[in-house]
Amino acid sequence: MGKILVTTDFSSNSKAGIRFAIQLASQAGHELVFYYAAEILKPTSWSPERYKNYAASEIARHQKKLEQFIAVICKKSNLSPVKYTCVVQIAVEFGSYVVSYAEKIKADFICISTRGAGKIEKLFGTNASTLIATSSVPVIVVPYTYRVKSINNIWYASDLQNFELEIKSVGKFASALKAKIKVLHYEILLHLKENKDKFAELESKYSSEVIHFQFKKLDIEYPLTYHIQRDIKKAKPSLLILFTKQDRSWFDRFFLSSDAAEIAFDSKTPMLVYRKNKLK
């Protein structure tokens, strides 16, 4: 059984991430930890004892609110009951506190909702983009427009580097859900014999009833996101999986091109982002 840390700020947008996590847990048997980061400031005139008492009462208040908030969503989900706990923590910096707590409880994933499409900041929101850029724990970002459905069709957009290692992580994730995997690779020089031979070798080694490959031509006039977005809108997979290095700007590499300052990425497909150098 895996463990997923699911963040919420009690907003309507955050309900999408909660619903996706419940769906994921109901299929794969994961345990959920619903997490609220409470910003409880200390007035300079207060004594440490007064603030300590105030913080304790605020945590208790938020704890009750969180438990009620989650209970209502679980009841309305019409899914099988899942094992979960609710945690409220005083957090000054959301990203670092979430990652630290996820590491502490040995969470397999962090799940967070996005705000919507448009500019990068609007697409992910500050909190989600921070987690993607810094988290050692894989991050699931769920668009606020997400509607609950079975997770049975997973797309893995691969650059084919470290493929053997990455497909093990993808396969483990998909296996728990009994989901099929489509490995999607975009290549500029699709026609070259050496590329065709490489693709054929990969298919021969890894293709199965669960894993399928699709190699598509990359038009250099458009960023990678354009191609993925176009294909996602047609096929509507349950989830998109990506791997990224965090030693340089992931957003610059993935979302921006020389002639595109902003990309309105698909706003309906949840996305799981792994960090390449943290694979096991």
C-alpha positions as a Markdown table, in Angstrom:
| # | Residue | x | y | z |
|---|---|---|---|---|
| 1 | Met | 0.0 | 0.0 | 0.0 |
| 2 | Gly | 1.3 | 3.4 | -1.0 |
| 3 | Lys | 0.8 | 6.7 | 0.7 |
| 4 | Ile | -0.3 | 10.0 | -0.9 |
| 5 | Leu | -0.1 | 13.4 | 0.8 |
| 6 | Val | -3.0 | 15.5 | -0.5 |
| 7 | Thr | -2.9 | 19.3 | 0.0 |
| 8 | Thr | -5.9 | 21.5 | 0.4 |
| 9 | Asp | -6.7 | 25.1 | 1.2 |
| 10 | Phe | -10.4 | 24.5 | 1.6 |
| 11 | Ser | -11.1 | 26.2 | -1.8 |
| 12 | Ser | -13.4 | 24.7 | -4.4 |
| 13 | Asn | -10.4 | 24.3 | -6.8 |
| 14 | Ser | -8.6 | 22.1 | -4.3 |
| 15 | Lys | -11.5 | 19.6 | -4.3 |
| 16 | Ala | -10.4 | 18.3 | -7.7 |
| 17 | Gly | -7.1 | 17.1 | -6.3 |
| 18 | Ile | -8.9 | 15.5 | -3.4 |
| 19 | Arg | -11.3 | 13.7 | -5.7 |
| 20 | Phe | -8.5 | 12.4 | -7.9 |
| 21 | Ala | -6.6 | 11.1 | -4.8 |
| 22 | Ile | -9.7 | 9.3 | -3.6 |
| 23 | Gln | -10.2 | 7.7 | -7.0 |
| 24 | Leu | -6.5 | 6.7 | -7.1 |
| 25 | Ala | -6.7 | 5.3 | -3.5 |
| 26 | Ser | -9.9 | 3.4 | -4.2 |
| 27 | Gln | -8.4 | 1.7 | -7.2 |
| 28 | Ala | -4.9 | 1.0 | -5.9 |
| 29 | Gly | -5.5 | 0.7 | -2.1 |
| 30 | His | -3.3 | 3.7 | -1.2 |
| 31 | Glu | -3.6 | 5.5 | 2.1 |
| 32 | Leu | -4.3 | 9.2 | 2.0 |
| 33 | Val | -3.0 | 12.0 | 4.2 |
| 34 | Phe | -5.0 | 15.2 | 3.8 |
| 35 | Tyr | -2.8 | 18.2 | 4.6 |
| 36 | Tyr | -3.6 | 21.8 | 5.4 |
| 37 | Ala | -0.8 | 24.3 | 6.0 |
| 38 | Ala | -2.1 | 26.9 | 8.4 |
| 39 | Glu | -0.3 | 30.3 | 8.5 |
| 40 | Ile | -0.6 | 31.4 | 12.1 |
| 41 | Leu | 1.3 | 34.6 | 12.6 |
| 42 | Lys | 2.6 | 35.8 | 16.0 |
| 43 | Pro | 2.0 | 39.4 | 17.0 |
| 44 | Thr | 5.2 | 40.9 | 18.2 |
| 45 | Ser | 3.6 | 42.1 | 21.4 |
| 46 | Trp | 2.5 | 38.5 | 22.4 |
| 47 | Ser | 4.4 | 36.4 | 24.8 |
| 48 | Pro | 5.6 | 32.9 | 23.7 |
| 49 | Glu | 3.1 | 31.3 | 26.1 |
| 50 | Arg | 0.1 | 33.4 | 24.7 |
| 51 | Tyr | 1.1 | 32.5 | 21.1 |
| 52 | Lys | 1.5 | 28.8 | 22.0 |
| 53 | Asn | -2.0 | 28.7 | 23.4 |
| 54 | Tyr | -3.5 | 30.6 | 20.5 |
| 55 | Ala | -1.7 | 28.4 | 17.9 |
| 56 | Ala | -2.9 | 25.3 | 19.6 |
| 57 | Ser | -6.5 | 26.5 | 19.5 |
| 58 | Glu | -6.2 | 27.5 | 15.8 |
| 59 | Ile | -4.8 | 24.1 | 14.9 |
| 60 | Ala | -7.6 | 22.4 | 16.7 |
| 61 | Arg | -10.1 | 24.6 | 14.9 |
| 62 | His | -8.6 | 24.0 | 11.4 |
| 63 | Gln | -8.3 | 20.3 | 12.2 |
| 64 | Lys | -12.1 | 20.0 | 12.8 |
| 65 | Lys | -12.7 | 22.1 | 9.7 |
| 66 | Leu | -10.5 | 19.8 | 7.6 |
| 67 | Glu | -12.0 | 16.6 | 8.9 |
| 68 | Gln | -15.5 | 17.9 | 8.1 |
| 69 | Phe | -14.4 | 19.2 | 4.7 |
| 70 | Ile | -12.9 | 15.8 | 3.7 |
| 71 | Ala | -15.8 | 13.8 | 5.1 |
| 72 | Val | -18.3 | 15.6 | 2.9 |
| 73 | Ile | -16.2 | 15.2 | -0.2 |
| 74 | Cys | -15.6 | 11.5 | 0.5 |
| 75 | Lys | -19.4 | 11.0 | 1.0 |
| 76 | Lys | -20.2 | 12.7 | -2.2 |
| 77 | Ser | -17.6 | 10.8 | -4.2 |
| 78 | Asn | -19.7 | 7.6 | -4.3 |
| 79 | Leu | -16.4 | 5.7 | -4.3 |
| 80 | Ser | -15.3 | 2.8 | -2.0 |
| 81 | Pro | -14.3 | 4.1 | 1.4 |
| 82 | Val | -10.5 | 4.8 | 1.7 |
| 83 | Lys | -8.1 | 4.9 | 4.6 |
| 84 | Tyr | -7.2 | 8.4 | 5.4 |
| 85 | Thr | -6.0 | 10.8 | 8.1 |
| 86 | Cys | -6.2 | 14.6 | 8.3 |
| 87 | Val | -3.2 | 16.7 | 9.4 |
| 88 | Val | -2.9 | 20.4 | 10.1 |
| 89 | Gln | 0.5 | 22.0 | 10.4 |
| 90 | Ile | 1.7 | 25.5 | 11.0 |
| 91 | Ala | 3.7 | 26.4 | 7.8 |
| 92 | Val | 5.5 | 29.6 | 7.0 |
| 93 | Glu | 6.6 | 28.5 | 3.5 |
| 94 | Phe | 4.1 | 26.1 | 1.9 |
| 95 | Gly | 6.5 | 24.3 | -0.5 |
| 96 | Ser | 9.3 | 23.4 | 1.9 |
| 97 | Tyr | 6.9 | 22.4 | 4.7 |
| 98 | Val | 4.8 | 20.1 | 2.4 |
| 99 | Val | 7.9 | 18.4 | 1.0 |
| 100 | Ser | 9.4 | 18.1 | 4.5 |
| 101 | Tyr | 6.3 | 16.5 | 5.9 |
| 102 | Ala | 5.9 | 14.2 | 2.8 |
| 103 | Glu | 9.4 | 13.0 | 3.3 |
| 104 | Lys | 8.8 | 12.5 | 7.1 |
| 105 | Ile | 5.8 | 10.2 | 6.5 |
| 106 | Lys | 7.5 | 8.5 | 3.6 |
| 107 | Ala | 4.8 | 9.6 | 1.1 |
| 108 | Asp | 5.0 | 8.1 | -2.4 |
| 109 | Phe | 3.3 | 11.1 | -4.0 |
| 110 | Ile | 2.2 | 14.6 | -3.3 |
| 111 | Cys | -1.2 | 15.5 | -4.9 |
| 112 | Ile | -2.2 | 19.2 | -5.5 |
| 113 | Ser | -4.8 | 20.9 | -7.5 |
| 114 | Thr | -4.1 | 23.5 | -10.3 |
| 115 | Arg | -5.9 | 26.8 | -10.9 |
| 116 | Gly | -6.5 | 26.6 | -14.6 |
| 117 | Ala | -5.1 | 27.4 | -18.0 |
| 118 | Gly | -3.3 | 30.4 | -19.4 |
| 119 | Lys | 0.0 | 31.8 | -18.2 |
| 120 | Ile | 2.3 | 29.5 | -16.3 |
| 121 | Glu | 1.5 | 31.1 | -13.0 |
| 122 | Lys | -2.2 | 30.6 | -13.6 |
| 123 | Leu | -1.8 | 27.1 | -15.0 |
| 124 | Phe | -0.2 | 25.7 | -11.9 |
| 125 | Gly | -0.4 | 28.4 | -9.3 |
| 126 | Thr | 2.6 | 29.3 | -7.1 |
| 127 | Asn | 2.3 | 26.4 | -4.8 |
| 128 | Ala | 2.0 | 23.6 | -7.4 |
| 129 | Ser | 4.8 | 25.1 | -9.6 |
| 130 | Thr | 7.1 | 25.3 | -6.5 |
| 131 | Leu | 6.5 | 21.7 | -5.6 |
| 132 | Ile | 7.2 | 20.5 | -9.2 |
| 133 | Ala | 10.4 | 22.5 | -9.3 |
| 134 | Thr | 11.7 | 21.5 | -5.8 |
| 135 | Ser | 10.1 | 18.3 | -4.5 |
| 136 | Ser | 12.0 | 15.1 | -4.0 |
| 137 | Val | 8.7 | 13.3 | -3.9 |
| 138 | Pro | 6.8 | 12.8 | -7.2 |
| 139 | Val | 4.0 | 15.4 | -7.6 |
| 140 | Ile | 0.5 | 14.8 | -9.1 |
| 141 | Val | -1.1 | 18.0 | -10.3 |
| 142 | Val | -4.8 | 17.9 | -10.9 |
| 143 | Pro | -6.7 | 20.6 | -12.9 |
| 144 | Tyr | -9.5 | 22.2 | -11.1 |
| 145 | Thr | -11.8 | 21.0 | -14.0 |
| 146 | Tyr | -11.1 | 17.3 | -13.2 |
| 147 | Arg | -14.1 | 15.0 | -13.0 |
| 148 | Val | -13.9 | 11.7 | -11.3 |
| 149 | Lys | -13.4 | 8.7 | -13.6 |
| 150 | Ser | -11.5 | 5.4 | -13.5 |
| 151 | Ile | -7.8 | 5.7 | -14.1 |
| 152 | Asn | -7.2 | 3.1 | -16.7 |
| 153 | Asn | -5.3 | 4.8 | -19.6 |
| 154 | Ile | -1.9 | 6.3 | -18.7 |
| 155 | Trp | 0.3 | 8.2 | -21.1 |
| 156 | Tyr | 4.0 | 8.4 | -20.5 |
| 157 | Ala | 5.7 | 11.1 | -22.5 |
| 158 | Ser | 9.3 | 10.0 | -22.8 |
| 159 | Asp | 12.5 | 11.3 | -24.1 |
| 160 | Leu | 13.8 | 7.7 | -24.0 |
| 161 | Gln | 16.7 | 8.6 | -21.8 |
| 162 | Asn | 17.0 | 6.4 | -18.8 |
| 163 | Phe | 14.0 | 4.5 | -20.2 |
| 164 | Glu | 14.7 | 1.2 | -18.5 |
| 165 | Leu | 14.7 | 2.9 | -15.1 |
| 166 | Glu | 11.7 | 5.2 | -15.8 |
| 167 | Ile | 9.4 | 2.5 | -17.2 |
| 168 | Lys | 9.9 | 0.5 | -13.9 |
| 169 | Ser | 8.4 | 3.5 | -12.0 |
| 170 | Val | 5.6 | 4.0 | -14.5 |
| 171 | Gly | 4.9 | 0.2 | -14.6 |
| 172 | Lys | 4.7 | 0.0 | -10.8 |
| 173 | Phe | 2.3 | 2.9 | -10.6 |
| 174 | Ala | 0.1 | 1.6 | -13.4 |
| 175 | Ser | 0.1 | -2.0 | -12.1 |
| 176 | Ala | -1.5 | -1.0 | -8.8 |
| 177 | Leu | -4.3 | 0.6 | -10.9 |
| 178 | Lys | -4.5 | -2.2 | -13.4 |
| 179 | Ala | -4.1 | 0.5 | -16.1 |
| 180 | Lys | -2.6 | 0.3 | -19.5 |
| 181 | Ile | 0.4 | 2.5 | -20.5 |
| 182 | Lys | 1.1 | 4.3 | -23.8 |
| 183 | Val | 4.7 | 5.4 | -24.2 |
| 184 | Leu | 4.6 | 8.5 | -26.3 |
| 185 | His | 7.8 | 9.8 | -27.9 |
| 186 | Tyr | 8.2 | 12.7 | -30.3 |
| 187 | Glu | 11.2 | 12.8 | -32.6 |
| 188 | Ile | 12.3 | 15.3 | -35.2 |
| 189 | Leu | 14.2 | 12.8 | -37.3 |
| 190 | Leu | 11.6 | 10.1 | -37.2 |
| 191 | His | 12.5 | 8.7 | -40.6 |
| 192 | Leu | 16.2 | 7.9 | -39.9 |
| 193 | Lys | 17.1 | 4.2 | -40.0 |
| 194 | Glu | 19.0 | 4.4 | -36.7 |
| 195 | Asn | 15.9 | 5.9 | -35.0 |
| 196 | Lys | 13.6 | 3.3 | -36.5 |
| 197 | Asp | 15.9 | 0.5 | -35.4 |
| 198 | Lys | 16.0 | 2.0 | -31.8 |
| 199 | Phe | 12.2 | 2.2 | -31.7 |
| 200 | Ala | 11.9 | -1.4 | -33.0 |
| 201 | Glu | 14.3 | -2.6 | -30.3 |
| 202 | Leu | 12.3 | -0.9 | -27.6 |
| 203 | Glu | 9.0 | -2.3 | -28.8 |
| 204 | Ser | 10.5 | -5.8 | -29.0 |
| 205 | Lys | 11.8 | -5.6 | -25.5 |
| 206 | Tyr | 9.0 | -3.8 | -23.6 |
| 207 | Ser | 5.8 | -4.1 | -25.6 |
| 208 | Ser | 3.1 | -6.2 | -23.9 |
| 209 | Glu | -0.7 | -6.3 | -23.3 |
| 210 | Val | -0.1 | -3.4 | -20.9 |
| 211 | Ile | 2.6 | -1.4 | -22.6 |
| 212 | His | 2.2 | 0.1 | -26.0 |
| 213 | Phe | 4.4 | 2.6 | -28.0 |
| 214 | Gln | 3.7 | 5.4 | -30.3 |
| 215 | Phe | 6.4 | 7.4 | -32.1 |
| 216 | Lys | 5.4 | 10.6 | -33.6 |
| 217 | Lys | 7.1 | 13.3 | -35.6 |
| 218 | Leu | 8.0 | 16.5 | -33.7 |
| 219 | Asp | 7.5 | 19.7 | -35.7 |
| 220 | Ile | 10.2 | 22.0 | -34.6 |
| 221 | Glu | 8.0 | 25.1 | -35.3 |
| 222 | Tyr | 6.0 | 24.2 | -32.3 |
| 223 | Pro | 6.9 | 23.4 | -28.6 |
| 224 | Leu | 6.6 | 19.9 | -27.3 |
| 225 | Thr | 3.5 | 21.0 | -25.3 |
| 226 | Tyr | 1.6 | 21.8 | -28.5 |
| 227 | His | 2.0 | 18.3 | -29.7 |
| 228 | Ile | 1.1 | 16.7 | -26.4 |
| 229 | Gln | -1.8 | 19.0 | -25.9 |
| 230 | Arg | -3.2 | 18.2 | -29.3 |
| 231 | Asp | -2.9 | 14.5 | -28.9 |
| 232 | Ile | -4.3 | 14.5 | -25.3 |
| 233 | Lys | -7.4 | 16.4 | -26.4 |
| 234 | Lys | -8.1 | 13.8 | -29.0 |
| 235 | Ala | -7.5 | 10.7 | -26.9 |
| 236 | Lys | -8.4 | 12.0 | -23.4 |
| 237 | Pro | -6.0 | 9.7 | -21.3 |
| 238 | Ser | -6.6 | 9.3 | -17.6 |
| 239 | Leu | -3.2 | 10.7 | -16.6 |
| 240 | Leu | 0.0 | 12.0 | -18.2 |
| 241 | Ile | 3.4 | 11.1 | -16.7 |
| 242 | Leu | 6.5 | 13.1 | -17.2 |
| 243 | Phe | 10.1 | 13.0 | -15.9 |
| 244 | Thr | 12.1 | 16.2 | -15.3 |
| 245 | Lys | 15.5 | 17.3 | -14.1 |
| 246 | Gln | 15.4 | 19.9 | -11.4 |
| 247 | Asp | 18.9 | 21.4 | -12.0 |
| 248 | Arg | 17.4 | 23.8 | -14.6 |
| 249 | Ser | 14.1 | 25.4 | -15.2 |
| 250 | Trp | 11.6 | 22.8 | -16.1 |
| 251 | Phe | 9.1 | 25.4 | -17.2 |
| 252 | Asp | 11.6 | 27.0 | -19.6 |
| 253 | Arg | 12.4 | 23.6 | -21.1 |
| 254 | Phe | 9.0 | 22.1 | -21.3 |
| 255 | Phe | 6.5 | 25.0 | -21.6 |
| 256 | Leu | 8.3 | 27.8 | -23.4 |
| 257 | Ser | 9.7 | 28.0 | -26.9 |
| 258 | Ser | 11.6 | 30.8 | -28.6 |
| 259 | Asp | 8.4 | 32.3 | -30.0 |
| 260 | Ala | 5.9 | 31.4 | -27.3 |
| 261 | Ala | 5.9 | 33.2 | -24.0 |
| 262 | Glu | 2.9 | 31.3 | -22.6 |
| 263 | Ile | 1.2 | 28.0 | -23.3 |
| 264 | Ala | -2.4 | 27.2 | -22.6 |
| 265 | Phe | -1.7 | 23.5 | -21.7 |
| 266 | Asp | -4.6 | 21.0 | -21.6 |
| 267 | Ser | -6.6 | 21.8 | -18.5 |
| 268 | Lys | -8.5 | 18.5 | -18.0 |
| 269 | Thr | -5.8 | 15.8 | -17.7 |
| 270 | Pro | -4.0 | 15.2 | -14.4 |
| 271 | Met | -0.3 | 15.0 | -14.6 |
| 272 | Leu | 2.3 | 13.0 | -12.5 |
| 273 | Val | 5.8 | 14.5 | -12.5 |
| 274 | Tyr | 8.8 | 12.5 | -11.4 |
| 275 | Arg | 12.2 | 13.8 | -10.7 |
| 276 | Lys | 14.8 | 12.0 | -12.8 |
| 277 | Asn | 17.6 | 11.8 | -10.3 |
| 278 | Lys | 15.3 | 10.5 | -7.6 |
| 279 | Leu | 14.2 | 7.4 | -9.3 |
| 280 | Lys | 14.6 | 4.1 | -7.5 |
